[in-house]
Amino acid sequence: MFVLGGWVVYWCLRWWYFGHFFPNTYYKKTTDHVPALQKLADLSLAIAPLLVPVLMGIAICVAWYRRTAASRTSSLADLPV
């Protein structure tokens, strides 16, 4: 209960001192007048380096799965009936 009260006092003092409830970075990010397509292009440029290893991992897993599935199918065909 004391922690919550301290937290409320901290935020009220911060609001009074700075004149804004949220940090400056919040207002900078939300009041930017950049078109949505430009934001999407910027986001894709930031995410692209992270997607390359993920997509390579998925491709390797799919290739490995197909290879093991094919070997299981061919080994089942060799069994006498």
KEDO-625805 format. One line per 5 residues: number of its first residue (from 1); their letters; for each residue y, z, x of N, C-alpha, C, O. Coordinates in nm, 2 decimals, decimal comma. Atoms other than C-alpha are relative to their C-alpha. Layout:
# KEDO-625805
NUM	A	Y/Z/X/Y/Z/X/Y/Z/X/Y/Z/X | ...
//
This chain:
# KEDO-625805
1	MFVLG	-0,12/0,00/0,08/0,00/0,00/0,00/0,13/0,00/0,09/0,22/-0,07/0,06 | -0,11/0,00/-0,09/0,23/0,08/0,29/0,02/-0,13/0,07/0,14/-0,17/0,09 | -0,01/0,13/-0,06/0,15/-0,25/0,45/0,07/-0,10/-0,09/0,16/-0,18/-0,05 | -0,06/0,09/0,09/0,24/-0,44/0,14/0,15/0,03/-0,02/0,23/-0,06/-0,03 | -0,14/-0,03/0,01/0,57/-0,25/0,10/0,08/-0,04/0,12/0,19/-0,09/0,11
6	GWVVY	-0,07/0,05/-0,12/0,66/-0,32/0,46/0,01/-0,15/0,01/0,11/-0,20/0,06 | -0,01/0,14/0,00/0,58/-0,68/0,42/0,11/-0,05/-0,10/0,19/-0,14/-0,06 | -0,11/0,03/0,10/0,81/-0,70/0,11/0,14/0,03/0,06/0,23/-0,05/0,05 | -0,13/-0,04/-0,06/1,09/-0,52/0,30/0,03/-0,11/0,11/0,15/-0,15/0,12 | -0,03/0,10/-0,11/1,05/-0,76/0,60/0,05/-0,13/-0,06/0,14/-0,19/-0,01
11	WCLRW	-0,04/0,13/0,05/1,07/-1,07/0,38/0,14/0,00/-0,07/0,21/-0,09/-0,07 | -0,13/-0,01/0,07/1,37/-0,94/0,18/0,11/0,00/0,11/0,21/-0,06/0,09 | -0,10/0,00/-0,10/1,56/-0,86/0,50/0,01/-0,13/0,07/0,12/-0,18/0,10 | 0,00/0,13/-0,06/1,46/-1,19/0,65/0,08/-0,10/-0,09/0,16/-0,18/-0,04 | -0,07/0,09/0,10/1,59/-1,37/0,33/0,15/0,03/0,01/0,23/-0,06/0,00
16	WYFGH	-0,14/-0,04/0,00/1,91/-1,17/0,34/0,07/-0,05/0,14/0,18/-0,10/0,13 | -0,06/0,03/-0,13/1,97/-1,23/0,72/0,01/-0,16/0,02/0,12/-0,20/0,06 | 0,00/0,15/-0,03/1,88/-1,61/0,74/0,06/-0,08/-0,12/0,10/-0,19/-0,10 | -0,05/0,07/0,11/1,99/-1,70/0,39/-0,10/-0,09/-0,07/-0,06/-0,16/-0,17 | 0,10/0,08/0,06/1,67/-1,88/0,31/-0,13/0,08/0,00/-0,16/0,16/0,09
21	FFPNT	0,12/-0,07/0,01/1,34/-1,75/0,19/-0,11/-0,05/0,10/-0,17/0,03/0,16 | 0,10/0,06/-0,09/1,12/-1,99/0,38/0,05/-0,03/0,14/0,17/-0,04/0,15 | -0,05/0,04/-0,13/1,13/-2,07/0,75/0,07/-0,13/0,01/0,05/-0,22/-0,08 | -0,07/0,12/-0,01/1,35/-2,35/0,87/-0,09/-0,12/0,01/-0,05/-0,23/-0,04 | 0,09/0,11/-0,01/1,05/-2,57/0,95/-0,04/-0,05/-0,14/-0,07/-0,17/-0,16
26	YYKKT	0,04/0,04/0,13/0,96/-2,57/0,58/0,10/-0,09/-0,06/0,07/-0,20/-0,12 | -0,11/0,08/0,05/1,30/-2,71/0,48/0,01/-0,13/0,07/0,04/-0,24/0,01 | 0,00/0,12/-0,08/1,29/-2,96/0,76/-0,11/-0,10/-0,04/-0,08/-0,22/-0,05 | 0,12/0,09/0,04/0,95/-3,10/0,65/0,01/-0,05/-0,14/-0,04/-0,16/-0,17 | 0,00/0,04/0,14/1,02/-3,11/0,28/0,13/-0,07/-0,04/0,13/-0,14/-0,15
31	TDHVP	-0,13/0,07/0,04/1,38/-3,25/0,28/0,02/-0,13/0,08/0,12/-0,19/0,07 | -0,01/0,13/-0,08/1,30/-3,55/0,50/-0,01/-0,12/-0,10/-0,09/-0,12/-0,18 | -0,01/0,12/0,09/1,39/-3,88/0,33/-0,07/-0,12/0,06/-0,01/-0,22/0,09 | 0,08/0,11/-0,06/1,11/-4,09/0,48/-0,09/-0,05/-0,12/-0,15/0,02/-0,19 | 0,08/0,05/0,10/0,93/-4,33/0,25/-0,15/0,04/0,01/-0,20/0,07/0,12
36	ALQKL	0,14/-0,05/0,00/0,57/-4,24/0,15/-0,09/-0,09/0,09/-0,18/-0,03/0,16 | 0,08/0,08/-0,09/0,42/-4,54/0,33/0,02/0,02/0,14/-0,07/0,01/0,22 | -0,03/-0,03/-0,14/0,59/-4,45/0,65/-0,07/0,13/0,04/-0,12/0,14/0,15 | 0,07/-0,12/-0,02/0,45/-4,10/0,62/-0,15/-0,02/0,02/-0,21/0,04/0,10 | 0,14/0,03/-0,01/0,11/-4,24/0,56/-0,04/-0,07/0,13/-0,14/-0,05/0,19
41	ADLSL	0,02/0,07/-0,12/0,14/-4,47/0,86/0,00/0,10/0,12/-0,08/0,09/0,21 | -0,01/-0,10/-0,10/0,25/-4,18/1,08/-0,13/0,09/0,00/-0,18/0,13/0,11 | 0,12/-0,08/0,01/-0,04/-3,97/0,95/-0,13/-0,07/0,06/-0,21/-0,01/0,13 | 0,11/0,08/-0,05/-0,29/-4,25/1,03/0,00/-0,01/0,15/-0,11/-0,01/0,21 | -0,01/0,01/-0,14/-0,16/-4,28/1,38/-0,04/0,13/0,06/-0,10/0,14/0,17
46	AIAPL	0,04/-0,13/-0,05/-0,21/-3,91/1,43/-0,15/0,03/-0,01/-0,20/0,10/0,07 | 0,14/-0,03/0,03/-0,56/-3,90/1,28/-0,09/-0,09/0,07/-0,21/-0,06/0,10 | 0,09/0,11/-0,06/-0,70/-4,22/1,44/-0,07/0,05/0,12/-0,19/0,03/0,13 | 0,08/-0,04/-0,12/-0,79/-4,06/1,78/-0,11/0,10/-0,04/-0,21/0,11/0,03 | 0,10/-0,09/0,04/-0,98/-3,79/1,59/-0,11/-0,06/-0,07/-0,23/-0,01/-0,07
51	LVPVL	0,10/0,07/0,08/-1,17/-4,03/1,37/-0,10/-0,08/0,09/-0,21/-0,10/0,05 | 0,09/0,09/-0,09/-1,31/-4,24/1,66/-0,13/0,08/0,04/-0,23/0,02/0,02 | 0,13/-0,07/-0,04/-1,56/-3,97/1,79/-0,08/0,03/-0,13/-0,20/0,02/-0,12 | 0,07/-0,03/0,12/-1,65/-3,88/1,43/-0,08/-0,13/-0,05/-0,20/-0,12/-0,08 | 0,06/0,13/0,04/-1,72/-4,25/1,34/-0,11/-0,04/0,09/-0,22/-0,09/0,05
56	MGIAI	0,11/0,03/-0,10/-1,92/-4,30/1,66/-0,12/0,09/-0,02/-0,23/0,04/-0,01 | 0,11/-0,09/0,03/-2,13/-3,99/1,58/-0,08/-0,04/-0,12/-0,20/-0,04/-0,12 | 0,07/0,05/0,13/-2,20/-4,12/1,23/-0,08/-0,12/0,03/-0,19/-0,14/-0,02 | 0,07/0,12/-0,03/-2,30/-4,46/1,37/-0,12/0,03/0,08/-0,23/-0,03/0,06 | 0,11/-0,03/-0,08/-2,53/-4,31/1,62/-0,11/0,07/-0,08/-0,23/0,04/-0,07
61	CVAWY	0,09/-0,07/0,09/-2,69/-4,08/1,36/-0,07/-0,10/-0,10/-0,19/-0,09/-0,12 | 0,06/0,10/0,09/-2,75/-4,38/1,12/-0,09/-0,09/0,08/-0,20/-0,11/0,03 | 0,09/0,08/-0,08/-2,90/-4,59/1,40/-0,12/0,08/0,04/-0,23/0,02/0,03 | 0,12/-0,09/-0,04/-3,13/-4,30/1,51/-0,09/0,02/-0,13/-0,21/0,01/-0,11 | 0,07/-0,02/0,12/-3,23/-4,24/1,15/-0,08/-0,13/-0,04/-0,20/-0,12/-0,07
66	RRTAA	0,07/0,12/0,03/-3,31/-4,61/1,09/-0,12/-0,03/0,10/-0,22/-0,08/0,06 | 0,11/0,03/-0,10/-3,51/-4,63/1,41/-0,12/0,09/-0,02/-0,23/0,05/-0,02 | 0,11/-0,09/0,02/-3,72/-4,32/1,33/-0,07/-0,04/-0,14/-0,19/-0,03/-0,15 | 0,06/0,04/0,12/-3,77/-4,44/0,97/-0,08/-0,13/0,01/-0,19/-0,14/-0,05 | 0,07/0,12/-0,02/-3,88/-4,78/1,09/-0,13/0,03/0,08/-0,24/-0,03/0,05
71	SRTSS	0,12/-0,04/-0,08/-4,13/-4,62/1,34/-0,10/0,07/-0,09/-0,22/0,05/-0,08 | 0,09/-0,06/0,09/-4,27/-4,40/1,06/-0,06/-0,10/-0,09/-0,18/-0,08/-0,12 | 0,06/0,10/0,09/-4,32/-4,70/0,83/-0,10/-0,08/0,07/-0,21/-0,11/0,02 | 0,09/0,08/-0,07/-4,49/-4,90/1,10/-0,13/0,08/0,04/-0,24/0,03/0,04 | 0,12/-0,08/-0,04/-4,72/-4,61/1,20/-0,08/0,03/-0,13/-0,21/0,04/-0,12
76	LADLP	0,08/-0,01/0,13/-4,82/-4,56/0,83/-0,08/-0,12/-0,03/-0,19/-0,12/-0,09 | 0,07/0,12/0,03/-4,91/-4,92/0,81/-0,13/-0,02/0,08/-0,22/-0,09/0,05 | 0,11/0,01/-0,09/-5,15/-4,89/1,10/-0,12/0,09/-0,04/-0,23/0,08/0,02 | 0,11/-0,09/0,04/-5,36/-4,62/0,93/-0,10/-0,07/-0,08/-0,07/-0,16/-0,17 | 0,11/0,07/0,08/-5,70/-4,74/0,79/0,00/0,06/-0,14/0,02/0,18/-0,16
81	V	0,01/-0,05/0,14/-5,74/-4,71/0,42/-0,14/0,02/-0,04/-0,17/0,06/-0,16
//
